[in-house]
């Protein structure tokens, strides 16, 4: 039974360490929030950048056209977010729930995949609703944020129960969700999501696709990650108006915190939509090709 937990040992260890440090580390200050936002961005960009390797290996001859569609879809999400942030945030959460389950448990049934992703997003509405409401309010209107947090709190227990019930290995799933829940209770929702996203989701995604394609794609990952990261930081600096030179440090940090987290999540939302479609279709394409050759 312990063998099933071994691939998740780094994630579980980080959850334990984060919970133990909660009594002595202030995870709620601006510097911590900025650092966590950067960690989410740094963890998300490499596994998103690997989409180029997936495109080149599974869709030879159509890479340029599909890359263009990928970029246009991401741009469309950003434009629509400015017009209807509440609707786009709700859609982003729904897409994320589907994508997390599809990537974390690619061999599971759809109901288990979706309930797992929904449980990850809904649990903080029970353990750290105030923080969740604050960050949702940064991303959209306060009224929309309140509706989303309330909705997540309502579905939290049902989707957690469904995820456990549908899991092929219930003991493993209970352990993973329990670690996530305890970390969210002790250290906060942003810390728990960062640990999950960096050490479980992104790590697992890269491992699965590198194993499938036998192609590390290190150069492509480094170049695309660097380019997107610089673009996000540049846009953030422009949005701030380089406020550190004219505002007190504390005020500048709070402004940086909100702006950076907003840009991080909008960037992830924009990239998640084409990324999720590609990964979903890529899974089916890979399975068809693998079946045809065996």
N, C-alpha and C positions, 0 to 999 in steps of 0.2 A: 504493500500500500504506500510505503514511503517513497518508492521509486517514482510514482506518479507526481509526487511533490518536488522532486529534484530539479526539473527544468524551471521551476518557479522559485527556487531558493533565494536568488538575488532579490526578487520582488518581496518575498516574505521577510527576508532579513532587513530590507530597507523599511518596511512597514513597522517592524519591531523596533528598530533603532529610532525611527521618527517618533514613535509613540513614547519611547523612554525619554527622549530629549525634550518632549513637549513641556515638561516641568521647568526646564532651565533655558529654553530657546523661545524667543518671541517670534512666532511665525506670522504674526499679523502686522508687523511694521512694514513701511514702504520698501525698504531695501530687500526684505525677504520676499515680498510680493513680486518685485521687479526680477529678482533672481529666479523665482519659480516660473514666471512667465518666459524668461529666456531659456530655462531648462526645457519647458514644454516645446518652445520653438525649435531648439537645437535637437530635441529628440524626434520631433515630427518631420522636420525637413529631410533628413537622410532617407527615411523610409518612404517619403513621398518622392524624393529624387530618384529612387530606384524604379519608379514608373517608367522612366526612359529606357532602362534595361529590359523591362517587361515588354514594352512596345517593340523594341528592336528584335527581341527574341521570338515573340509570339505573333507579331504583325509585320513581318518583313515586307517591304515594298509600300507600306502605308504609314510609315512612321511620321513623315512630314505632315501629311494631311491630318492624322489623328492628333499629333502634337499641337497643330493649329486649333483644332476643335477643343482640345484640353485647355489651352490658354484662353480661348474665347469664353468657355464655360466658366472658368475661374473669374474672368473679368466681369461677366454678367452677374455673378453672385455678389461681387463687390458693389456694383452699380445698384442692384436691387436692394442690398442691405441699407444703402443710404436712403432709399425711397420707403422701404417698409421693414425697419429693423426688427420689430416684434415678430412679424411673420417669418422673416428669414431666420431668426434665432430659433423659433419653434421648429422650422424645417431642418435646421442644422442639427438640433438635438435628435430629431427623428432619424436623420441620415446617419448620425454618429452611432446611435443605438444599433442600427442594422449593420453598419460597417464594423464596429467593435466585435460584435458576435461572429460575423462572417470571417473576420481575420483571426480572431483568437481561437475559435473552435470551427475550423473549416469543414470538419467531417461530421459535425453535429446536425441535428434537425433544425429547420428554420425557426421553429417556436423557441427552442432552447437558445439559439443565437440571439434572437431579438430580445428575449427576456433577460439574458445576461447583460447585453448592452444597456437595456432600460434600467436594470438594477444598479448598474454603475452610476448612471446619471441621476437616478431618483434617490438613492441612499443619502446623499448630502442634504436633501430637503428635509430629512428626519434628524440628521446628526448635526447639521450646521446651517440651518435655514437662513440665519441672518447674513452670513458671509455670502451664501448663494444669491440672496436677494440683492446684496450690494453689488456683486459683479454683474449680475443680469441687468441691473439698473445702469451700470456703466455702458453695457452693450446695447440697451434699448430703452424705451420709455418705462417709467416706474410702474405704471399700471399694467403694462404687458409683462414686466418682470414678476410682479406679484401674482398674476394669473398663472404664469409658468411654474413658479415655486409651489403654489397651492396645488396645481395639477400633478406635479411630480410627487408631492407628499401623499396625495391620494392613491397614486398607483404604486408607491414604493413597496409596501409589504406584499401586495399581490404579485408583482413581477419578481421580487426576491424569492417568494415561495415557488413560483412557476419555474424560475431558473434552476432552483435546487431540485425540484420534482423531475424536470426534464433532463437533468444532467446525466451523462453516461457514468460519471464517477462523482457521486454526491458528496462523499467525504472531502474530495479535493475541492469541489466548488464551495462547500461550506467554509473550508479553511481560507480560500482566497477571498471570499466575500467578508468573512469575519475580520481578517487582517485589514481590509480596506475600510470597513465600518469603524473599527477601533481607531485607526489612524485618523479618519475623518472626525471622530469624536474628540480625540485628544489634541491633534495638531491642526485640524481645519480641513475644509473641503478642497482648497487649492493644493495643499500638500498631498492629500490622498490621491487626487487626480493626477498630479505630476508624477508621483511614484508609479501609479498604474500605467500611465501613458508612456513614460520613459523606459521602465524596466519590465513591463509585461507586454503591452500592445506593440509598441514600435520594435522592440527587440524580437518578439515572436514573428512579426510580419517579415522582417529582413531575413531571419533564419529560415523560414518556410520557403520564401522565394529564391533565396540563394541556393538552397538545397535542390529546388526544382530545376533551376536553370543552370546550375553549376557555373555561374558567372558572377564574380564578386562585384564588378562594376564600381570599383573604388574611385576611379578618376571622375566618372560621371557624377557620382554621389557628392564628392567633394566640391566640384565646380558648381553644380546646381544649388547645393546647400549654401555655399558662400555667396552666390549671386542673389538668391532670394533673401538671405539674412541681411545683406547689405542694403537691399531695396527696402525691406521693412524698417530697418534702423534709420534709413534716410528719410522715409516718409514720417516716421515718428519724430525725428528731429525737426522736420519742417512743421509738423503739427504743433509742436511745442514752441516754435518760434525761438529756439535756443534760450528758453526762459531762465536758465540758471544764472545768466549774467545780470538779470534785472529783478529777480525775485529771491526772497529768503530761501535758504537751503531746504527747510522743512516743507515750504509751500511748493518749491520746485520738485521735490521728491514725490509729493502726493500727486502733482500733476503728471509727472513722468510715470508713476505707478498706473494711474488710470488709463493714460494714453497708450502706454506700452502693452498693457494687458488687453485693451480693446483691439489694437492693431494685431496682436498675436492671435486672438481668437477669430477676428474677421479674416485674417490670412489663412488660418487653418480651415475655417468654414469654406472659403473660396476654393481651396485646394482639395478639401474633403469630397466635394461633389463629383468632380471629374475623376479623382482618385478612387472613390468608392465604385463608380461605374466601371472604371477600367479593371479594378481588382475583381469585381464580381464577374465581369465578362471574361477576364483573364483566367479565373478559376475554372469556368466552364470550358474555355478553349483548351487550357492545359489538360483537363480531365479527358476531353475528347481525343486530343492528340496522343495522350498516354495510353488510353484504351485501345486506340487504333494500332499502336505499335506493340501491344502485348498479346 
